[in-house]
Amino acid sequence: MPLASPHLTTFTNGLRLLVTPMPYARSAAASIYVAAGSRYEATPAEGGLSHFLEHLLFKGTERRPKPLDISMEIDRIGGNINAATNRELTVYYAKVTPEYLGGAVDILGDMIRNSVLPDHEIERERDVILEELAAVEDSPPEQVGVILDETLWPGQPHGRDIAGTDESVEGLSAAAIREYYQRQYVPNATVVSIAGAVDPAEVREMVGLAFEDWRAGDPLPWVPNLRNAGHPLVTVHDKDTEQVHLSFGLHGVASDDDDRYALDLLSVILGEGMSSRLFARLREELALCYDIHSYIATLRDCGMFGVYAGVDPERAIEAVREIAKELARACAPVGADELSRAKAVTRSRTQLRLEDSRSVSALYGSQAILGLPLKTPEQTLARSAAVTVEEVERVAIRVMRGGGLHVAAVGQVDAKALEAAVVFEP
């Protein structure tokens, strides 16, 4: 059954509501997106501000003054609630059975509009976030990803850790956090997306009750990307680890670029799945690693094509050479059978997500908050299915030859030897 297009309502205060009925579902999900993320933090001193605030919105409101008041209320209706912050948005979401959707919307709306942000909770949560940052230090696969972002986008908000640094988190004042909350959390920078076994008219009424009297504001804009042209860059973080953790990055495409469909398929061909080129060569043929995979990240005006691998320190240089060779080989002709398999993977991955009401609410809500056209999964799958071998080859040339290959490493490896091994001539 094709997924319905969402019912769109724009309230007079600028709040947008998307409702997607899923008659076959037995749940309802509410996802509330706010234009707040690391790309709205203009200076390094503000790093982690959006993420810090996300934590604090679970710490009490005027009507629910204690964190336990919020958690007990969502538990009482048998639902779950959570949030996440990334570079370009913050999302708060809840999933419940349909009869409790009104309660979930009330809780989320209260958190987003009426959080009190008391001093003692700010200081308590500051320590929690510092522990979260320490956990990344103890996780080399996560740490190398952060270092790669900094290498690919140096000195820019989207190149910084979304959670900030120890210095920025320790330096964020309560006043700065409250000012950001009042400035950024406004209806004209918010999208409510609801999906599941719901009636659009009923949802429109319950969301109106929770949000219609919310006053519009003047939110901060996001910080545009500054493209850094140049040679391949290598960043090594020396650390006593059992493996060397490697991340490779190339400048990719933006979220509204039509080439993203071809690049997504190229990523599947190169490094997603056990039949991919990188897996077949690095793991099956050469036994250089256990885990290797590729991925793409798309942002409003830029993007990344990335590869991760964890390897034996004694063979790290060999692994770097082989990965660089495989990436360079991406500019060679792509087989029709490779493209066919990639399309099957992409199609199945998309369709399986559509069984979940939370995934559907995220699908449309994220498009809306990022200013993208509201495309149904069927439209997206049709465009992906129409990608030709020639398009994949063209986007491979565009990405592989569009700038230097950036490499980040965490572990015990010689930086000069690693840099010399990055011979990349696509």
N, C-alpha and C positions, 0 to 999 in steps of 0.2 A: 504494500500500500504506500503510495507516494506521500511524503510528509507535506502537510499543508503549509502554505505561506502564512507568516504571522499576521495577526490583526494588529495594525499600528494605530495608536492614539497618541497625540501630542497635546499635553495639557497647556493651559495658558501660561504657566510658569516655566515652560520649556522642557519639563520632564517628558520623556518618551516611554511609552508602555508597549511592549510586544507580547502578544498572547498567541500561543501555538497549541491548538487542541490536538490531543493524541487519543482518540477514542479507545484504542486498544490498551492503553496504559492503565496501571493500577496505582499510580503515584502522581504527585504534582511537585514541580520544582520551581522555586523562585530564585532568580539570580539578579542581583543589583550591581550594576557596573558604574564606577565613578572614574572620571578622568583624573586619576592620580597615580603616579608611578615615578620611577627614577628619572624619566625624561622630563618631569616637571620640577626637578630639583636642579637649579641652575648652577650651583656652586658645590665644590667638594664638601664644604662645611654642612651642607644640607643633606648629604648622602644618607639614605636610610629613613628619611622623614616620612615618606608615604607608608613604608613597611611598619615603622614604629606606630604610626597612627592606626593602622589596621589592627594591630594587637590591642591597642587601647580601647577600641570600640566594643570589645567584649568585657570591659571592666565596670560597666554600670551606666545607667541612665537616670533621669529624674524619676521615672516610674519604676525602674528596676535598679535600685542603687548599688547592688552587689553583683559581682560576677556570677555567683551561685544562683541569683534570681533568674538570670538569663538561661543558664544551663539547665536548671531544674524545670523551667517552663517549656523548653523545647523537648526535654526528656518526657515530660508529662503527656505530651501529645505524640510520643513515639517517633519523633523526627530526628534529623541530624542537621547540624549547622556548622559552617566553616567559612574561611575567607582565604584569599591569596592576593599577593601584590606582584606585579611584574613591571617591565619597563614602561608600559604605556597605559596601564589600567590597574585598578583594584576592584576585586569582585567579592561580594558577600552572598552566600547562597545557603538555601535550606531545602531539604527534600522531606516530604511528608505524604501521608495518605490524603486523598482529595478533600475529605471533610475538615481537615485541619489547616488547609491552606491559608485561610484568613488569619489564624493565629500566627503562622510563620511570617506572613507579610507584616503583621503588626509588630512582631519582635524585631525583624530586620529594619523596618522603617523607624522604629524607636531608637535602635542603635545608631543608625546613620544620621538621624536628625537631632537626637537629644542626649548624646553621650556627654557625661559631665567632666571627664578627664581630670580626676582629682590628683593632687601632687603626689600623694603616697603611692597611687597606682602607677603613675608615670615613673617614679623611681624604682618601684618593684619590677616593672616591665623592662626598664633599662637593663637591669641585671640579667633578665631572661634573654634579651636579645644579644647581649654580650656573650652569653653561653651558646646561643645559636651560631654566632660567628666563630666561636672556638670549635664548635662541632664541624664546621666547614674545614677548618685547619686540620682536623683529624680525619678528613675524608678526601684523600688525594684526587679521586675522580671529580668531585665537586670543585675542589680548589683549582685544578688545572683548567676547568671551564671558565672560572672567574678570571684567571690570568690571561686566557686567550681573548676574552672580551676586552680586557685592558690593552692587549697588544694590537687588536684589530681596530679598536676605537679609542685611541689614547686621549686622555684629557677630556672626555665627553661623558655626559650623564649615563648614556646607554652602554658605556664601557666600564662603568663602576658596578661593584656588587650591589644588587638591589637592596640588601639589608644594610649597606653602608660599611664603615670601618669602625674599629674600636674608638678611634679619635672622634669621628663624626657623631657616633651614637652617644658617647660620653658628653659631647659638647652641645647637643640639642637641648635647648631650654624648654621649660614647660610653656612659656609664653609663645615661643616660635611654633610649637606643636599646635597650640590652640588657635593661633592666627592662621596657620595653614588649613586647619579643620574648617574654620569659618569661611575661608576664601574658596577652598576647592570643593567642599561638600555642599553643593547647591544643585537645585533641580535641573538647571540648564546645562549641567555637566554630568548628568546621571541618566542611566537607562535601566528600566525594570523589565526583565524578560521572564515570562512565566510559561511553562509548558507542562503538558500532561492531561489527565482526565479532568478538564476544566471547561467552564462555559465562559466565553469571552465577555459577555455582558456582566456576569457576576464578578469576574475579575476586575473589570473596569471600575465597578462600584467600590470594591474593597480597596483597590489601589488609590482611588480618588479620596477615600476617607483617610488613608494614611499619609498622603502626599500633596493633595491639591492645594492646601493652604501654606505650603512651603514657599518661602520667598526666593526669587531668582537672585543671582549674584554676578560677580565679575571674576570668573576663575582664571588662574594663570595659564598661559599657553605652554605647550611642550617645546623643548629645545631642539632645533633642527640639527641634522647630521652635517658634519664638515668632513668631506672625503679627504683622507690622507693618502696621497699617491706616494709610491716609493718602492724600495726593494724589499725582499722577504725579511721579516723580522723574527727573531728567536728570543724567547724569554725562558730562562731556566731557573726554577726554584729548587735549590739543593736541599734534599731532605732524605733522611734515613728510612727508606721504604723498601719493601720486598720487590716491588715492581717499579718501573719507570712509567709514569702516566703521561701520555702524549695527546695533545689536541692540535688539530690543524684547522686553519680558518682562511677562507677566501671571501671577498666581498660578494654578496649575493644580490637579491632583488627585493624590492619593496612589496608590501602586502597588496597594493593595488596594481602591480605589474602583471600583465597577462602572461609573461614568461614564467610565473611561479608554478604553473601547472606542469610545464616541461621540466623545470628544475626539480620539482617534487618527484617526478618519475625518474629523473637522472639519479637522484639520491637513492631511490630504491634499487636501481640497477647497480650502483657502485657499492652501497654498503648497508642495505636494510634487508636482512634475511640471510639464511644459510646458503642460498644460491647466488648471492651477490658477488661481484668481482673481488672486493676487498676481503671478504670472508673466505672465498675459495682460494685466493692466492696467499694471504697472510696466515690464515689458520690451517686450512686443509693441506695446502702444498708445502708451505715452509715451516709450519708449526711455530710461528713467531709469537703468537698471542692466544689468549682464551677469548677475550672480548674485543671486538672491533666493529664499529658501526659509523654510519654517516647520518647527517640530519641537516635540515634547513631551518633558519629562523627568519621570519619576515617582519619588518617594522614599517612604520608609516612612510619613510623616505629612504630606507636602506635595508640591508639584510645580510645574512651570512650563510655560507655553505661550510659545514664543519665535519670533521672526522675525529673520533676518539679511539684510542687503543691503549691497553695496558700490557706491557712487555717486560721480559727479563732484562735487567740492566746490562748483562753481557751482550745482548743482541739488540739493544736499543738503536744503535746507529744503523744496523742493517735494516731494522723495521722502518726507520725514517726514510731511508733510500727507497725501499719497496713501496711504501705508501705514496711518496712523491711521484714515483714512476706510474702507479695506477691512476693517480689524479691527472697526470699529464696525458695518459692514454685515453682519458675520457673524451678528448677532442677527436679521436679516431671514430670511424663509423660505428654506429650502434646497431646491433642485430635486431631484426624484426621480432624474433622470438624473445629477446631480452625485454623489449618494449612491451610485448604482449603480457609477459609475466608481471612486469611492474604495474601495468594497468589493473591486472587482477588483484594484486596486493592492495593497491590504493582503493579499488572499488569495495573490496571486502572490509577493509579497515573503516571506511566511511559508513557503510551500511550497518555494521555491527554496533557502532556508537549510537545509531538512531533508536535503538531499543530503550535507551535510558533517557528519562525526562530531563534530568540534570544536563546531560550532554546536548540535548536539543535547545534548552534554554540558553546554554553557553554558546551554541552555534550562532544564534541570531543576536544575542545580547552583545557578544564581542564584536560582531560586524558593525552593529549600530554605534557603539561607543567609539570605534575607530574611524567612523565616517565612511565605511565601505558599503557598496550596494548590498541589499539584502537578497542574497542568492540562496535558493533552496538546494538541498543536497543533490537533487536530480539535475539541476543546472550545472552544478560544480562537476558532477560525475560525467555529464555529457561533454563538458569542455575538456576534461581529462581524457576521456575516451577518444576525442578527436585529435589529440596531439600526435603529430607525425614524427617519423624518424628524423626528418630534416629539422624540425623544431628542436628536438632534443640535442642534436649535434650543434645547432646554432647557439643554444643557451649554454652548452658546454664550453664552446669557444669564448662566448661573452664572459663567463665567470672565470674560467681557468686562465684566460689571458687578460682579464680585466684589472689585474693588480698583483702584487706580490703574495706569495704563500706565507702565511704567518703561522708560527709554531710555538706552542707553550709546552713546557715539560716540568713535571714534579717528580723528584727522585734523585738518584745518584748517577749523573751522566755528565760527561765533559761538554761544557757549553760550546767551546770552539769546534770540537769534533762534530757536535750536533749541527752547528751552523754550516759547516763544510759539507755535511751530508745532504742538506736541503738543495739538491740540484733539481730545479723545476723548470722544464722547458716544454710547455704544452704546444 
